């Protein structure tokens, strides 16, 4: 009985000292990952709302936020992409869930052209990313003793030049929903959302109750299906989409598979192997993903075409396709996430890894990513594949330029 008490005491002390340890060991770990303290000093109302809105996300990625800067013109919807699209716009939605008296943060990215925006601000869009150790300990180890102040805020840039805009009243667009994993963030796949917005898709990523941002209280009965029901209703009224698609990571794979109907096009990553589908589906996984491998070997239905990593058929991808990274240094469970999100996590949580391992707390391949740092390399393969698959298999075909189809993640 004495040993657990001693270990818990050590854990509390370590967690309290973690911000200082991290600050000394990982200052400016990335050009794109910066302390959020400067931004919090500059803003007033919107920054205060940030503190109220955010706090939940994951060892698979963490909560982010961007301040909304105003543009004079709304972004118009597009169902056919043309070469005039040069930029994308970002906005946030606070989705009301009346029966639960709460609002859900939703990140949105839109395609735009120079003609859509008559004035631009000089300040840059930043995603504000909070890592809450209290939430990590609570969800992974049922620890309730971690103080709330054991957290850290980061600010980093989008991977593509991004404007800020009011939420447009766009009609006739191609919509892509994103679903993050357990202890994930609505910004986990922001780099993919940005790239797809550049191709003409409207990308929508809600924060689910299992995220680490804690921007709303977890309540019994408030689950992903309730949130998706309200979100779909909002999107259908606001955008009148001509096509629907979904992209899920980890736990988000099941979320996407349960959304919509047979007209949807879906992409699932780092989840269990899919069953036979009646609508286009791209499955992406890796034999180096210990979180998925823990559930047993991958068994891909015979109706799926197995893609070769070395020769991806970007110009013609079968409607039922699977890409399995079958190499020792293949992507791990969190390699698919934004590099900025993963770097923020690595810079802050590295000192916590030995403690997690000592208490046998699952780390969801964080230990692997700490060595591999392969988000960028993974995105260079996955992002063009997803863009091409959605362009070829959405009901309203999106025309991608060949230069963009081959565009590398940057």
PyMOL commands that set and color helices and strands:
alter all, ss='L'
color gray80, all
select helices_A, chain A and resi 2-25+37-42+45-53+98-100+114-116+133-141+190-198+224-239+251-258+290-293+339-358+366-372+375-393+402-405
alter helices_A, ss='H'
color red, helices_A
select strands_A, chain A and resi 34-35+85-97+102-113+127-132+151-156+162-164+174-179+201-206+243-249+265-269+281-286+305-307+320-325
alter strands_A, ss='S'
color yellow, strands_A
deselect
rebuild
show_as cartoon
